[in-house]
């Protein structure tokens, strides 16, 4: 249960102001049909975070526990710093409705999520907790918690949220996880 709750909370916070949330705003503004966009975000996130969770589970099996603990500690500390860097949607992201709203959303969201903070957090969380399903379902729920309101409310939500404060809270959570993992690594 802890893996699920931590994964949900961290990713929900990390997604605020993230490029994939900006993409959700753009898709909602362009197509004005929230349900296929929400379904596309869900499918893209499940695919993306499923792969990330699989990588994290594989790493936890493949690496020596001591080495993995050091890698996790460093990863969480790097994520804490990364959370403080504002994110923006890449300029070269093209959105076309040629294949329909759902397919366009799945493809663009999946690609935008590659190498993103929340995807890397999913890898690290799956490796730390060794609870694939709890982490993938939790991180996916966190993405939906952050993106569904963005899709319905659009740009007005972004203007009212204290994004810097939300990112600072997420950075603190990653920092605490990093310090705990670092303490474990030092203790052996």
N, C-alpha and C positions, 0 to 999 in steps of 0.2 A: 504494500500500500504506500510506503514511503517513496519508492521509486516513481510510482504513478503521480503522487501529489507534487513531489519536487519537480518532476519533468513537466507537468502541466503548468505549474507556477513560473518556473524559469523561462519556458518558451513563451508563455503569454506575455511576460514582461519584456523579453528580448525582442519580440515581434513588433512592439509599439515603435512606430517610426522607421521600421525596417523597409528595405527596398521591395520585399514581397507584399508588405502592407500597402506601400505606395502603388504597386501594381494592382492590388485589389481595388484601390480608389479609382485608378484609371479605367479598369475594366468596368466598374460599376457606372462611372460617368459616361463611358462610351456606349455601352450596350443597354443600360437601364433595365436589365432583367436579372434581378438578384439570385433567383433560384438556380439557374444553370451555372452561374458564376460560383455560388457556394458549393454546388456539387463538384465543379471542376477543381476548386481549391482543396476540397476534401480528398478527392482521388489523387491529385498531384502530391499532396502532403503525405498521404498513406504510402504511396509508391516511394517517394523520396526518403521519408523517415524510416520506412521499412528497410531500404538499402543501407541507410546510415546506422540503424540499430543492428542490422546484420553484421556490418563492419565492426561496430563496437563489441558485439558478442564474440566475433572471431578474434579480435585483438585480445580480449580477456582470456580466451583459451590458448592463443598462440604465444603470448608473451609471459615471461617469468613474472609472478605477482609483484615482486619488488620493482622490476623495471616498469611494469604497468602503473604502479602507484606513483612513481616519479613522473611518468608521462602524463598521467591524469592531473597531478598537482600542477605541473607546468601549464597544461592545457587550460585548466580552470583559471589560473592566474592570468594567462594571456586573454582569455575570454572576458575577464573582469575589466582589463584595460580596453579591449576592443569595444565593449558596450558603451564606452564613453565617447567613441568616435561616431559622429552623425552619419547616417546612411542615406544614400540617394539612389534613385533608379538610374541604371545605366542609360546613356543617351541612345545607344544603338538597339534598344529593345523595340522591336516592331510588333505591332498587334494587328492582326488581320482577322476578319470574320469569315474568311473564305471557307473554313471547315465547320462553321457554327460556333456559337458562344462557348458551349461546354468544351469542345476539343481545343479551341483557342486558349481557354483558361487553363486546361490541364497542361498543355504544351508550354505555354509561356510561364506559368507558375512553377512547373517542375524545373525548367531551365534556370529561372531566376533564383530558385532555392539552392541550386548546386553551389557548394562551397560557402554557403551563407552561415551566419552565426548560429541560427537555430539548427541547421543540419549538423554542423560540427558539435554543437552542444548535445545533439542526439547521439552521435558517436561516443562522446565522452561519458554521457549518462548511462548508455547501454553497457559500456565497458566497466564503469564503476559499480553499477547495481547488479549486473548479470541477470537482468530481468527484462528480456527482450520485449515481451508483449506489454508489460506495464509501462516501459519507457516509450515505446512507439505509440501506444494509445494515449499516454499522457502528453507527449509532445504534439501529437496531432490535435488533441483537445485544446492544448494551449494555443496552437495556431488558429483554430476555429474561434476560440474566445476572443482573440485579437482581431481577426479578419472579418467575421460575420458582421459585427457592428460597423466596421469600416465600409463594408459593402452596402449596408442599408443607410448609413448616415452620411457616408462620403466625406468630402473635404471638411465639412463643419466639425466633425469629430477631431480631426487632426489639429484644427486651430484652437481647440479648447483643452486638449490634453497637455499637461506639463511633461513633454517628451523627455526633456533633460532629467527631470526628477525620476521618471519611470526608469530611464536607462541607468541612473545612479543607483537606484534600488537593485536593479538586476545585476549591476556590477558588484554591489556589496554581497549579494547572494553567491555569485561566482567566486568572489574573494574568500568568503567563508568556506565554501567547498574546497577551494584551492589550499587554504591554510590547513583544513582538516586532513586533506590528502597529503600535504607536505609533512605534517606531523606524523602521519602513518608511515610515510616513506622513511623519515628519519628514525622512527622507532624500529623499523625493520619488520 
